[in-house]
């Protein structure tokens, strides 16, 4: 079996000498006629993945941390308990508010009964108008006292609910700011987290790109670290530039549940520009060795090894920048021709 590197060196000698023609089995090699194709040109930018929802949960009541239910890097669901604060004082406030409400309700019942009696006596001419007004005022005051007691009970129950910290949304815990047994006050940071369900890419758009006009999701591709390409579902460009870099921030909302995109990772953002003509050939039609690239071009003398300058890859094909022109015929499989060189 002919060593592939030795075969390439033989072809490389032909390139250095100017040309190398192969006539053996030329009819068995499939020829490819070059045609110009329209391909889009792309503006490529760097972008960073960040969560749409992220924040820090703070204490809304005073107390001591008695239970830590999650830690850093734990994934949580919306409404899941995160930690608990001692609630003895808050529980006592709820009990006191309940007792105050019961007392106010009893006072209202008695005031209503007294008002009914005074109304009956006034109708008989036994009670005076002043006594009726006084009973009516007492009944109204008792009713207001019940409402005030109900409000205090709601407030006490709300404060007691603050002793149990729940996750505002599904996500992952990124930082813990308190330890078990630590005393906290309203406003003390407890835990930080972010959501993995809603992600976006943030990039900096240069001022020169404003000539591209309106940016729509159809014109933009996001190349993830895994190599997968996704289209954003929403595009937003800020209407003001950074005073230092003179760039415009670009936000691209990613589809939900984009599992191979993680917050903090770098991605490539490609913006489609105007289309241009290009010469594309299959990958197997190209021979490469280091910085040298070549194809087998068909001529009267046979297959001639011809150096070319290549550009960017377009899927399974690669762009030719120099060395070929429209109408040229080249071998669709360069290695099959190269094997004939070794045999000859």
PyMOL commands that set and color helices and strands:
alter all, ss='L'
color gray80, all
select helices_A, chain A and resi 4-17+26-28+88-124+129-161+207-212+217-219+283-285+334-343
alter helices_A, ss='H'
color red, helices_A
select strands_A, chain A and resi 21-22+31-33+36-51+54-58+63-68+75-76+81-85+164-166+171-176+183-184+189-194+199-206+220-223+229-230+234-241+247-253+266-282+287-289+292-299+302-307+309-314+317-322+329-331
alter strands_A, ss='S'
color yellow, strands_A
deselect
rebuild
show_as cartoon
